[in-house]
């Protein structure tokens, strides 16, 4: 079970909102539909404890 959502903000807005210090997403285009089995940006803690914006499925 999952929810459909969209990402309309740019990387800078996502980084500021989540207070992530590293960006490993590359060139992130707007995603009008993020489905349960697609790759989307997430924020997680890195091994050194720093918040990282990265892509995951």
N, C-alpha and C positions, 0 to 999 in steps of 0.2 A: 504494500500500500504506500502510495506516495502522493505528493502534492505537486501540481504544475505551478511554476512561478517564472518570472522574467527578471532579467537584469538590465536596467535602463540607465544606470549611472556608470560613469567611467571609472577607470582604475584609481585615479587620484581620490575621488569621492569615497570609494570603498576603503582605500588605505587610511584615509582620515577618520572615517566612521569606526573602523575596527581597531585603529591604532596599531596596525601591522607595521613592522619595521623593514621587512624584506618583501620584495615582489618577485615571484618566480612564475608569473603567469604568461610572460611574453606580451604580445600585442593582443589585448583582450577586446574583441568586438562586442557590441551590444548583443545580448542573447534574448530575443523576444519570447522564446519558449525553452525552458530547461526541463527536460523530461527525466524520469527516474534512471534511465540507462545511458545518459549522456555525460560528458565531462563538463564540470562547472567549477568556478572558483570557490575555495574554502579558506578559512583562516585556521591555522593550527600552531601549536607551540613547537619550535624547532628543538633540536637536541641541546642547544645552549640556552633554551628558555625564551628565546626571542620569537615574537609572533611573526608568522610567515603567511603571506597570501600565495596560495598555490592552486593548481588544478587537481581535481580528483573525480572519480566516477563512483 
